[in-house]
């Protein structure tokens, strides 16, 4: 469900960001559930209205200098009040570290304290980027996700229509598999969807009559990829002679996934059609459109000019 709350362990963030641990509670696993972060300048000054302790708190040079300007007694009191709110974690940047009195309050209230040598703005940007992916709302769709010429193609269609066989043919032609059968789609921003495979089936493809195939072992590491942005949705369906299919490409069809409209193509299937080549052309044509050249519009323009 899109509204489900996701979490990421603080341990994984520490490992990814290369953070140094000053204090970590030993009796529980710390989970981060908020992708936003905070620089607590106003809270350290005593203003806690609208303060959100579930965010990771970043102490940069400004916050450090402010606390250093206070009297020792006032500084201790402000630190106590800050840690008493039980923030999710506190990170000191630019090589700064928490003092002994601050660490005592952190231990008292069970607040993880970490540090990094990275500059504040750079660390904040990296952390927000990481949390946006880890905590992104997500859904799982039945389909196949492949990367073709740098474009992420999400292939949809009824079971047995040939999605996995098409993916294998694309892999043989030098493209890369991200997910087969189940695609976990994350909404990492208001414009971007990223797909990946559930860990248990990652790099595997099911081929009817053969069984489960390990794509990474058969075709090599270059044939697979962990994640990919979804640029184009291709829906495969049996050829319907009574249906009018777009022959010029002037109609722009989209599909709504988690509130984001993704360009969509409907490809009719009948014997003799080479789907792998068709999808390669679809990927290149879509990439051309993103670069500002629309073949269908150019052809239509020339056609109209020929009648003048």
N, C-alpha and C positions, 0 to 999 in steps of 0.2 A: 504494500500500500504506500502511496505517495506521502501520506501524513504520518507514517511511522517514524519514531525517533531512533536514530542510529547513533552509535558510539564508536570511539576508537580509544585504544588503551594508551595511557600516557607513556608507558614503556616503549611502544612503537614510535611515538613522536620523539622521544629522547634518542632512540637509535637512529632515526631518519635524519634528525637535525644535528646530531653529534653534540648533545647537551651534556654538561657536567652536573651530576647530582650532588647537591649540598645536603638535602634532607628528603627522605621519601618514607611515608608511612609503611610499616612492615606488615600490618594486620589486614590490609585490604588492597584489592586491585583498583587503581585510580582510572576511571573512564571519563573521557571528554565527550560531551554531547552538544556543545555549541561551537559553530564554525567561526563565530566572531571573536575577536580579541580586544583587549582594552589596555590603555595606558592610564593608570589610576592617579593622575595628577590631582584632580579635584577631591577624590576620596582621601588621599593622604593629607589634603588641606582641611579635611573635616566635613566635606559635603558628600553625603551618601545617598541623596535622593536619586532614584532611578539606577542605582548601582547594581550591576548584574554579576554576582559572584561565580556563576557557572562559566564565565569566560576565563580564559587564561590571561593573567595580568602580566604586562611587560614593564619592567622598571628600566628606563633608559637614563641617559645623562641628565635630562631635565629633572626627572623625579629624584634622582640621586642627589643632584646639587641642591634641590629644595630641602630635602631632609637634612642634608649636611649643614644648611644654614640655620636650622633650629637649635635651640638649647638642648642639651643632653636629655633633660627630664621630659621636655616636650616631644622630642624625637621618639623616645621610648613609648610615650603614651600614644602617639599617632600610629606607631607600628603595632601596638597591642590592638587598637581599634580596627586596624586594617586586617590583621590576621584573624580577628574574632569573627569577621564576616565569612570565614571559611571559603576563600576563593578556590577555584578548581586547581590552580597551580600558579606559581609566581616565577617568572624568568627574568634574571638580571643580564643585561647585554653589555657589550664593550668590555668584557673581562671583569666587570664588577661582581662582587660577591656579598651576600648578606652577612651582617655582623652577628656576633654571638647572641645579643639580646633578641634580635629578630628571629634567629634560628630557634631560640627557646620558645617564642610565641608560636612559631610554625609547628614545632613539635607538640605544643600544648593543644593546638586546634587541628592537628593532622593535615597541614597544608604542605604539599610538595614545594620545595625550593630548588630551582635550577639556575644554571648560568651558561653563557656563551660568550665567545670573543667577537662574534659578528656584530656589526653596527646595527643600531636599533631599527632603522627603516628597512634595511635589507632583511633582517631576521623576521620582522613583522610581515613583510610581503611574502616571504617564503612560507611562513607558518600559515597564513591565511590561504595561500594557494593549496597547501597540503590538506588543510582541514576542509576546504571546499570540495575536494575530491572524496576524502574519507567519509565525510558526513553528508554527502549529497543525497537528496531523495532519489529513490530508484524503483524500477519495476523490472519484471522479467518477461520477455516476449519469446514466443516460439519462433525460431528462425535461425538464420546463419549470418554471421558478420565476417566480412573479408575486407582486406585492403587491396585495392586495385589502382595502380598508378598514383598512389598517395591519397586516394579517395576512399572513405569508409562506406562500403555498400552493405546495407542491411537487407537481406533477401528473405522475403516472406512468401507464404503460400501454404496450401493444404499439405497435410502429411502424405508423403509418397510422390510428390510432384517432381522431385529431382533437385531439391536445394543442396543436399549434401554432395551429390554427384557433380553438380556444377561447381561447388567449392573445391572439390578435389581436382577437377580439370583446371581451375584457375591457379591452384597451388602448383600443379605441374608446369604451368606456363610462367612461373616465377613470382606469383603474387602470394599474399600471406593470409593465413587463417587466424581469426581472433576467437570466434566461438561458433560451435555447431549445436543445433537443437534448442539450447536455451541461451538467450543473450540477456545478460544483466545490464540494464541501461541506467546510467546515472545522469541526473540533471546538474551539471557542475556550474552552470550560470544560466541567465535568462535567455541565452542564445545558443548554448552548447550542450549537446548530449554526447556522452562517452559510453561506449559499450565494452564489456569484458565477458569472460566466461566464468561460471561458477567453478571454484577450484577443483572440485571432484571430477569434472569432465573437461578440464582445460587441455587443449591440444589434441583432443580425441574427436573422431568423426565416425558416425555409424553409417555403414553401407549395407543396405538390405541384400542378403545372399552371401555376404562376406563376414559381416560382424563389425566389431570395434577396431578402428585403425588408429594407431599412434602416429599422427602426422609429423610430429617433431623428430621421431626416431627414423621414420622412413625417408622423409624429404630433407631433414636437417634443421638446425636452429633458425636458418634464414627463412623458413617457410611459415613461421608462427610469430605472433605478436601478442603482447599481454593486453593492451587496450588500444582503442582507436575511436576517433571522433566519427559520429554518424553524419555523413554528408548527403547521402542519397538512399532512399528506400526503393527497392525493386520488388514488386509483387508479381509472382508467377501464377498464372491461371490457365486452365485448359482452353484451347482455342474454341471460341464460340462463333460459328459462322453468321449468327444473327446479330452479333454485336459490332458496332462501328469502332474500330481502333484508330487512334491518332496516327496518321501517316506522315505528317509534316513536322510535328513537334512544336506547333504553335501554342497548344493548350498546356498550361502550367498546372499540374495537379500536385497537391500537397497532402500530407497526412499529419494529424495532430498527435504528438507524443509528449505527454506531461506538459501540455501548454505551449509547446514549441512546434511550429509548422516546418516540416522537413519536405523538400522536393521528393516527388514520388513518380515512378514509372510503372505502368502495368504492361507486362510482357506476356503475350499469349504463347502457349506451348503447343506444338504439334510435331510429329515425327520429321526429322531432318534438320531442325533448327539447331545451330551450334550456339548453345546458351553462353558458353564461356567467352566466345568472341563477341557476342552481342553485349555482354556485360562490360567487356573491355571498352568497347565503343561508347557505351553509356557513360562509363567513368570518365573517359577522355572528353566526351562532349560536355558533360557537366562541369568539368574543370575549365574547359574553354569558356563556358557561360560565366563562371565566376571571374574569369579574367577579362570579361567585357565583350566577348564575341559570341553572338547567337546565330548559328548557322541557319535555323529555320526562319528567323526574322530577315536575315540577309537574302535568303532565297526568295522569300515572299516579296521583298522590296524589288528585287530584280524582275520578278514575274509581273508585278504591277507596272513597272516602268516599261516593260515590253509591249503593254497594251496601250500605252499613251501615244 
